[in-house]
Amino acid sequence: MAVYHLILLCILLANFIKEQHCEEVKWFTVESDEYEVTVGCDIELRWKILSFIQNFSFFKIDGNYSTEIITSETRTINKTEDRSFETKVLTIKNVTLKDAGVYRCKMDFTDVYQDTSLTVHDYKWLSDIKRMQVNLGQDVTIKWQFVTDAEQNVSIYKITRNKLFPFSAESQALIRWTNGVEINRINDDRMEFNLKENNNRKTVMLSLQNIVPDDFKYLYDIVIEISETCYKSERNVSFEEDLKFKWLHSSNTFTSTIHKDVELVWKYQSLKLANKIIIYKKIINSLEPKTQIVMWTTEDKFKHDQSNVKLIKSNIIHNNNDGELLRLHVKSPTNEDFNCIYTCQVYYGIVNFNESEIQLKLKGAAVYSNTTIVSTYLTKDVTFLWHYHYDFPAEAFIITRTDLSGVKIWINSQPSVHLLALIIFL
């Protein structure tokens, strides 16, 4: 009965709206006839509706077709109340070009609706800069490029490196443009700024003259402000000295056995040798963080955090370039030393560093048989032959038999089975 009354009420309401020329009866309105947003940003589409209207739906219109909008991770429907009206909010997160179009809020069981259109502006980064190799005294230009037809504010920041607290780094605004017009800039004779536009392609440049050691302490960042809630930022750009650093060929995997001394070797060449070396150990495929096992610095020399390791440094010359041979000696390694990744980090120059990894794997025992099928007769003795090879004697042999049903049976204790071992030293 309640459903019947609801349907009847909706029919009466629809007839009343038609009689009163629905365009004059403001049952609900859309806050804007057209919204604009940029790819990757979020957008809220808003309709103001009389509070007593409870049943409504959202649709995306494509010509003569309409698709009802269902809430998901990228699309949510909420409301805010204000006296006799409440605002229905359709939020679209991380907008794509496919989200452009007409959106409709419609009262259920009626022909009453309000449409709004959504225009999506494209946005793409055309540059991929992270680290620039430069020399002291050199003039350097950082060039960022992106494509968008949306209005935007562009700013460049200089960020102080903070390795201990990377999320609390201090930043300083260098320049700001609003829709291509320069608003303000820092007073620095060594810095030049430029913003060029070719159709929808924007090129932003920061030129820094006569690189000095302090310049290596900073990161340089560009921020594109599309709206109050949407920002685009490329990866920070850093400088490092062009010291021709190169890891020389060495094995990145080493296999050995427990209690047998191991030596892991790294070799590199560089115009400036290391001022700090750190070696870490991490279990392969483990979520546990890596642990430091040895460190060397020019000030404090060697510091070993694991008792059975020792780092040995020696100078080398490769193709007339200076370098170093780094040997990590692991004495009587245990199971904890194997199946690990050993990472060697070499710090050189002002802020430069490079790293290389070696996996230390445990050599496993080899058990095999030259014959996989043995043919025999009833009541006749049978001999199965397996070969075992390892650097250490086996502590136990376990033999099982699987019947046709797949059930394994332990046969070590059966009186008719005899196990003989012939040990051959290779």
C-alpha angles and dihedrals in degrees: 000000000000091000090050091053091049092051091047091050091051092050092050090047092050092050091049092052092051092049092050093047100253094226088069096047108078099209086152139345137201116241092223133015090213134027128192128203139163126238111273095023130105125246135194120209111199135201125180111219134181108260096237091061102093105162117070139133138204124229138181110223122216109176107294093348128085129193120200113234115235121195114257141149091290099034125052134170121212139157141216123201128223116175108286094357134061127195118231111209124199108194120197113192128205092005120217130195089259090065092069116109144070122325123198133199109199134185108236118249091014140083091236116117144139125220132204130179128228121209116197120203117209121238130187137165111227097185130066108192124157111144129018124202108222140158131227112271092021125130111235134193123197111203123195122184131188139160126228139132093205123105112256148166117236124203135175120209135192111215125199112232113242112178095177095049107020094169093055097054117143119238133199124201111234101180141346133203126191113203090336096313117116111238103177142340140190118263103241121138092205094058128078125181132198136178118192128181128199110178102306095337114105124196119193120188134189115190118195118190128212102004112229129191092261091061090069090063094069140071121214120218137183120208123194112200108204095169140340090280103032126071132168121206132177122216114284115265119226134185126229131176115264096236097153092243114185135171110228121223117282134144115279093197127054126182125196144138134259119278091018113114114249132201121198114198133205126177130188142166128211142156086243122036124228122289092186135021125188126182120198132190125211131173111245113257091001124136090214114109120253117265128220113240102171139008133186126191133173089243105043100022113204128009116176117196095180118059099217098051131084129182117215120193127195134168122245136181118221120182090342090306125117119244145148138245112218118196121185109199115202111193119211094341118212130206089276091063095054132079088031136125115234112203121197114200117194119195117197139158118012103318104345123127137165133184139204131189135218124188117217110204131188116242110234130215118263117227117175144145129217090212122053097175125047120193120203146141133253115280091014119122116250130204123200115197126203128174122219123193128180140126091252132048118258117255094206143004120212119190124187134183123216118204124209091274090060095250114144118222124195107231102178092101098045110116093220093058121081124186118207124183125200112192116206120186112217 
